């Protein structure tokens, strides 16, 4: 069985600003045809609306306002605040 990369990601509802941290994992094999993305833990204030093994297609719902949004989005970061790759 292949190892999995695990990381935390801050979730923020673009509508109401509700925040929380999700614990996620994906396949460590760079040669794999897909990332095998999984959300291992979600904060209580968010729910999965549509699960997908692609983080750009995984849809979440905010538990406070009901707004739906993608797990991985294009985000505008402040200068110098871009995530490390």
HUBEL-V976822 format. One record per helix or strand of 3 or more residues. SS is the DSSP state (helix for helix, strand for strand). FROM is the first residue (numbers start at 0). TO is the last residue. If there is no record, write none. Layout:
SS_FROM_TO / SS_FROM_TO
This chain:
strand_3_11 / strand_18_26 / strand_37_40 / strand_45_49 / strand_58_61 / strand_67_69
